[in-house]
Amino acid sequence: MSRLLEWATKEKNKLFMLLCLAVHVFYVIVFAFFQCWIPCGINLLSVSVYLWLSFFKRPITEGSIIIAYFEINIYSVSCSLFTGGEFGFLFFVVGTLSLIFYLAPSYRRFYWLFHIVGLFSSVFIVTLWWARFTFHPEIYRKLQHYSFTFSILNMFFISLAIFITSYFFMRNMRKTRERLDYNVNHDLLTGLYNRRYVEEYIASHDVNFAIGMLDIDDFKHINDMYGHHLGDVVLKTVCDAFVKNMEEGQIAVRWGGEEFILLFPDYTVPQTQDKINEICRIISSSAINEDGAKIYVTLTAGVCDGNNLNFEEAVRNADNLLYYGKRHGKNQVVAT
C-alpha cells in the first residue's frame, strides 16, 4: 500500500489523467446503453485524448494538464449542448478550475485565461439550463428523467477527483515539510545532526551531559593526497561509525569540516572518555578501501563535563583539550 501511495504522490498528473479516462469510459457505456450516439461519440473522442496523454505522450507534464483542462471545458459544453444544461456537467468545469492551481503551478501567469475559459463555460451551460435549450431534443427526451442522477454522478466524480488530489497534495506538503525539517537539522553529506540542532537541543533540555570534541587527524593530507571525493568517503565512514556505536539518546554532530561533537547525556567524563576511546579504536582498526586506496584514519578528541557550564563554554573547553591532544601526538582522547 505504501508503494502505491508513493507512486500516486509522485505521479499525481498521471493519476489525474487515469481518473478522467475512467469517467469517459464510464460515460461511453452509459450513453451507448441509452443509444445516445452523439454524446457517446464525444466521450470516445475524450477517451482517445486521455489514452494519448496517459500512455503515448511522455512524460505527463503540466502542459498535459492544461490540455486536459481545455478538453474538460469543451467536453462539458458539448455534452450540455446535446443533453441539456441540467445534467451536471457544470460540476466538471467548476471543479477542474480549482484542481489546476495544484496540478499546473508553473502556468500561474495564465490563471487569468483559465478563469475566463471556466467562467465562459459555466455561464454558457447555465444559460442552456435556464433556456431549456438543446441541439438534440430526442437525446434530451431519452435522458430527462435521469438528469438528477447524472448531476449526482458528475458531482461525485469531480468530488472524488478533488478529494484524491487534495489528499496527495497534503501528503506531498507533509513530505516536503519533513524533508525541509531534516535538511535544517542535519548535515547533508554525513547525515549527522548539525550545529543548529544540538544548540536547540541543549537550550530545550535540562540535562546533565559530557561532551567530546573530535577531529580527524591529518585530514588535509588525505584530501591533498587522495582528492576530495575520498575525503568525503572518509567523513561518511567515520560518521557511520559514530552512529553505529552510540546508544539511543546520544547525539553525534558534525560541527564543521572534519570536526565533530559527541554529546552524552547523563554521562560522566570518565564514561565519555572510555566510550570515545572505544569508538576511535574501532575506526582506526579498519582500513577504508575506495578506488584502490587503503586509508587508515585516527582521531584526536577532547572531553569535558558540560554541567555548570553553558554549551558554548563546554565546547570551548573540549576544543582546547582537543588541540592540546593535537599538539602532543594526536590519536588520543584528552579529558579534564
C-alpha positions as CSV (number, residue, x, y, z in Angstrom):
1,M,0.0,0.0,0.0
2,S,2.8,2.4,0.9
3,R,4.4,1.8,-2.5
4,L,1.1,2.6,-4.2
5,L,0.8,5.8,-2.2
6,E,4.4,6.8,-3.1
7,W,3.6,6.2,-6.8
8,A,0.4,8.2,-6.7
9,T,2.2,11.1,-4.9
10,K,5.0,11.1,-7.4
11,E,2.7,10.5,-10.5
12,K,-0.2,12.8,-9.5
13,N,-0.6,14.1,-13.0
14,K,-0.9,10.6,-14.4
15,L,-3.4,9.7,-11.7
16,F,-5.5,12.6,-12.7
17,M,-5.4,11.5,-16.4
18,L,-6.4,8.0,-15.4
19,L,-9.3,9.3,-13.4
20,C,-10.5,11.4,-16.4
21,L,-10.1,8.4,-18.6
22,A,-12.2,6.2,-16.3
23,V,-15.0,8.8,-16.2
24,H,-15.1,9.0,-20.0
25,V,-15.1,5.2,-20.4
26,F,-18.0,5.0,-17.9
27,Y,-20.0,7.6,-20.0
28,V,-19.3,5.8,-23.2
29,I,-21.0,2.7,-21.7
30,V,-23.9,4.8,-20.2
31,F,-24.7,6.7,-23.4
32,A,-24.3,3.6,-25.5
33,F,-26.8,1.9,-23.2
34,F,-29.3,4.8,-23.8
35,Q,-28.5,4.7,-27.5
36,C,-27.4,8.3,-27.4
37,W,-24.7,8.0,-30.0
38,I,-23.6,11.7,-30.3
39,P,-22.6,12.1,-26.6
40,C,-21.2,8.5,-26.8
41,G,-19.0,9.6,-29.7
42,I,-17.9,12.8,-27.8
43,N,-16.8,10.6,-24.9
44,L,-15.0,8.2,-27.3
45,L,-13.0,11.3,-28.6
46,S,-12.2,12.2,-25.0
47,V,-11.1,8.6,-24.3
48,S,-8.7,8.8,-27.2
49,V,-7.3,12.1,-25.9
50,Y,-6.7,10.6,-22.4
51,L,-5.2,7.4,-23.8
52,W,-2.7,9.6,-25.7
53,L,-2.0,11.8,-22.7
54,S,-1.6,8.8,-20.3
55,F,0.3,6.3,-22.4
56,F,1.7,7.8,-25.5
57,K,2.8,11.3,-24.5
58,R,5.8,11.0,-22.2
59,P,6.3,12.5,-19.8
60,I,3.0,13.7,-18.5
61,T,3.9,17.3,-17.9
62,E,1.9,20.3,-16.6
63,G,1.3,21.1,-20.3
64,S,-0.6,17.8,-20.5
65,I,-2.8,19.1,-17.6
66,I,-3.5,22.2,-19.5
67,I,-4.6,20.2,-22.5
68,A,-6.9,18.1,-20.1
69,Y,-8.3,21.3,-18.7
70,F,-9.4,22.7,-22.1
71,E,-10.7,19.2,-23.0
72,I,-12.9,19.1,-19.9
73,N,-14.3,22.5,-20.7
74,I,-15.0,21.6,-24.4
75,Y,-16.4,18.2,-23.3
76,S,-18.7,19.8,-20.7
77,V,-20.1,22.4,-23.1
78,S,-20.5,19.9,-25.9
79,C,-22.4,17.3,-23.7
80,S,-24.6,20.1,-22.3
81,L,-25.4,21.2,-25.8
82,F,-26.8,17.8,-26.7
83,T,-28.3,16.7,-23.4
84,G,-29.2,19.9,-21.7
85,G,-27.8,22.2,-19.1
86,E,-29.3,20.5,-16.1
87,F,-27.3,17.2,-16.3
88,G,-24.5,18.5,-14.0
89,F,-21.6,18.8,-16.5
90,L,-21.1,22.2,-15.0
91,F,-19.5,20.5,-11.9
92,F,-16.6,19.4,-14.1
93,V,-15.9,23.0,-15.2
94,V,-16.0,24.4,-11.7
95,G,-14.1,21.5,-10.1
96,T,-11.2,21.4,-12.5
97,L,-10.7,25.2,-12.2
98,S,-9.7,24.6,-8.6
99,L,-7.6,21.5,-9.4
100,I,-5.5,23.3,-12.0
101,F,-3.9,25.5,-9.3
102,Y,-2.3,22.5,-7.8
103,L,-1.6,20.4,-10.9
104,A,-0.1,23.1,-13.0
105,P,1.6,25.7,-10.8
106,S,4.1,26.7,-13.5
107,Y,1.3,28.2,-15.5
108,R,0.1,30.6,-12.8
109,R,0.8,33.5,-15.1
110,F,-2.1,32.1,-17.3
111,Y,-4.5,31.7,-14.5
112,W,-6.5,34.6,-15.7
113,L,-7.0,32.8,-19.0
114,F,-8.2,29.6,-17.2
115,H,-10.6,31.8,-15.2
116,I,-12.1,33.3,-18.3
117,V,-12.5,29.9,-20.0
118,G,-14.1,28.4,-16.9
119,L,-16.4,31.4,-16.5
120,F,-17.4,31.3,-20.1
121,S,-18.1,27.6,-20.0
122,S,-20.1,28.0,-16.7
123,V,-22.2,30.8,-18.0
124,F,-22.9,29.0,-21.2
125,I,-24.0,25.8,-19.5
126,V,-26.2,27.8,-17.0
127,T,-27.8,29.7,-19.9
128,L,-28.6,26.4,-21.6
129,W,-30.3,25.2,-18.5
130,W,-32.2,28.4,-18.0
131,A,-33.4,28.5,-21.6
132,R,-34.1,24.7,-21.6
133,F,-32.2,24.6,-24.9
134,T,-30.6,21.5,-26.5
135,F,-29.3,20.8,-30.0
136,H,-30.9,17.4,-30.0
137,P,-34.3,17.2,-28.3
138,E,-34.5,13.5,-28.9
139,I,-31.5,12.9,-26.7
140,Y,-32.9,15.2,-24.1
141,R,-36.2,13.3,-24.0
142,K,-34.4,10.0,-23.6
143,L,-32.4,11.2,-20.6
144,Q,-34.5,13.9,-19.0
145,H,-35.9,11.6,-16.2
146,Y,-32.3,10.8,-15.3
147,S,-31.0,14.4,-15.2
148,F,-30.8,14.4,-11.4
149,T,-28.9,11.0,-11.4
150,F,-26.4,12.4,-14.0
151,S,-25.9,15.5,-11.8
152,I,-25.2,13.4,-8.7
153,L,-22.8,11.2,-10.7
154,N,-20.9,14.2,-12.1
155,M,-20.8,15.8,-8.7
156,F,-19.5,12.5,-7.2
157,F,-16.8,12.2,-9.9
158,I,-15.4,15.7,-9.5
159,S,-15.6,15.5,-5.7
160,L,-13.7,12.3,-5.9
161,A,-11.0,13.9,-8.1
162,I,-10.8,16.9,-5.7
163,F,-10.6,14.6,-2.7
164,I,-7.9,12.4,-4.1
165,T,-5.9,15.3,-5.5
166,S,-6.2,17.2,-2.2
167,Y,-5.1,14.1,-0.2
168,F,-2.0,13.7,-2.3
169,F,-1.3,17.5,-2.2
170,M,-1.4,17.4,1.6
171,R,0.7,14.2,1.6
172,N,3.2,15.9,-0.7
173,M,3.3,19.0,1.5
174,R,3.9,16.9,4.6
175,K,6.8,15.0,3.0
176,T,8.2,18.3,1.8
177,R,8.0,19.7,5.3
178,E,9.6,16.6,6.7
179,R,12.4,16.9,4.2
180,L,12.9,20.6,5.0
181,D,13.0,19.8,8.7
182,Y,15.6,17.1,8.1
183,N,17.7,19.4,6.0
184,V,17.5,22.2,8.6
185,N,18.7,19.9,11.4
186,H,21.2,17.6,9.6
187,D,24.4,17.8,7.7
188,L,23.6,16.7,4.2
189,L,26.9,15.0,3.5
190,T,27.2,12.8,6.5
191,G,23.6,12.6,7.8
192,L,24.7,13.7,11.3
193,Y,22.9,16.4,13.3
194,N,24.2,19.9,12.6
195,R,25.2,22.8,14.9
196,R,21.8,24.3,14.9
197,Y,20.1,21.1,16.1
198,V,22.4,20.5,19.1
199,E,22.2,24.1,20.2
200,E,18.4,24.0,20.2
201,Y,18.5,20.6,21.9
202,I,20.7,21.9,24.8
203,A,18.5,25.1,25.1
204,S,15.3,23.0,25.3
205,H,16.5,20.1,27.5
206,D,17.6,20.4,31.1
207,V,20.1,17.5,31.3
208,N,23.5,16.8,32.7
209,F,25.9,15.9,29.9
210,A,29.5,15.3,29.0
211,I,30.8,16.4,25.6
212,G,33.5,15.2,23.3
213,M,35.0,17.3,20.5
214,L,36.7,15.1,17.9
215,D,38.9,15.9,14.9
216,I,40.2,13.6,12.1
217,D,44.0,13.6,12.2
218,D,45.8,14.9,9.1
219,F,42.5,15.2,7.1
220,K,44.0,17.9,4.9
221,H,46.8,15.5,3.9
222,I,44.1,12.9,3.0
223,N,42.3,15.4,0.8
224,D,45.6,16.5,-0.8
225,M,46.8,13.0,-1.5
226,Y,43.6,11.2,-2.5
227,G,41.3,14.0,-3.5
228,H,38.1,15.5,-2.1
229,H,36.0,12.5,-3.2
230,L,37.9,10.2,-1.0
231,G,37.9,12.9,1.7
232,D,34.1,12.7,1.6
233,V,34.2,8.9,1.8
234,V,36.3,9.2,4.9
235,L,33.9,11.7,6.5
236,K,30.9,9.4,5.8
237,T,32.7,6.3,7.1
238,V,33.7,8.0,10.3
239,C,30.2,9.3,10.9
240,D,28.7,5.9,10.2
241,A,30.9,4.5,12.9
242,F,29.7,7.2,15.3
243,V,26.1,6.4,14.7
244,K,26.6,2.6,14.8
245,N,28.5,2.7,18.1
246,M,26.4,5.2,20.0
247,E,23.3,4.5,22.1
248,E,19.9,5.9,21.8
249,G,19.7,9.4,23.2
250,Q,23.4,10.1,22.5
251,I,23.9,12.7,19.8
252,A,26.6,12.9,17.1
253,V,27.1,16.3,15.4
254,R,29.1,17.5,12.5
255,W,30.4,20.7,13.9
256,G,32.3,21.8,10.8
257,G,34.8,20.5,8.3
258,E,36.4,17.4,9.9
259,E,35.3,18.4,13.5
260,F,32.6,16.5,15.4
261,I,30.8,16.8,18.7
262,L,29.6,13.7,20.5
263,L,27.1,14.6,23.3
264,F,26.4,12.0,26.1
265,P,23.5,12.9,28.4
266,D,23.9,11.7,32.0
267,Y,27.4,10.5,31.3
268,T,30.4,11.3,33.5
269,V,33.7,12.4,31.9
270,P,35.4,9.0,32.5
271,Q,32.5,7.2,30.9
272,T,32.6,9.6,28.0
273,Q,36.3,9.2,27.6
274,D,36.1,5.4,27.6
275,K,33.2,5.5,25.1
276,I,35.1,7.8,22.7
277,N,38.3,5.8,23.1
278,E,36.3,2.7,22.1
279,I,34.8,4.4,19.0
280,C,38.2,5.8,18.0
281,R,39.8,2.3,18.3
282,I,37.1,0.8,16.1
283,I,37.6,3.5,13.4
284,S,41.4,3.3,13.4
285,S,41.5,-0.5,13.3
286,S,39.7,-0.8,9.9
287,A,41.1,0.5,6.6
288,I,38.8,2.5,4.3
289,N,39.1,0.9,0.9
290,E,38.0,3.1,-2.0
291,D,39.1,3.4,-5.6
292,G,42.2,1.3,-4.9
293,A,43.3,3.4,-2.0
294,K,43.7,1.9,1.5
295,I,43.3,4.6,4.2
296,Y,43.7,4.3,7.9
297,V,42.1,7.1,10.0
298,T,42.8,8.2,13.5
299,L,41.1,10.9,15.6
300,T,42.0,13.2,18.4
301,A,39.4,14.2,21.0
302,G,38.9,16.5,23.9
303,V,36.3,15.6,26.6
304,C,34.9,17.8,29.3
305,D,31.9,17.9,31.7
306,G,29.1,20.2,30.5
307,N,27.5,20.6,33.9
308,N,27.6,24.0,35.5
309,L,28.7,25.4,32.1
310,N,26.7,26.8,29.2
311,F,27.1,24.9,26.0
312,E,29.5,27.4,24.4
313,E,31.8,27.2,27.3
314,A,31.7,23.4,27.3
315,V,32.5,23.4,23.5
316,R,35.4,25.8,24.1
317,N,36.8,23.7,26.9
318,A,36.5,20.5,24.8
319,D,38.1,22.3,21.8
320,N,41.1,23.4,23.9
321,L,41.6,19.9,25.1
322,L,41.3,18.6,21.6
323,Y,44.1,20.9,20.4
324,Y,46.2,20.0,23.4
325,G,46.0,16.4,22.1
326,K,46.9,17.6,18.6
327,R,50.0,19.3,19.9
328,H,51.0,16.3,21.9
329,G,51.0,13.4,19.5
330,K,47.4,13.2,18.1
331,N,45.4,9.9,18.1
332,Q,44.3,10.3,21.7
333,V,41.4,11.3,23.9
334,V,42.3,14.1,26.3
335,A,39.9,14.7,29.3
336,T,39.7,17.1,32.1
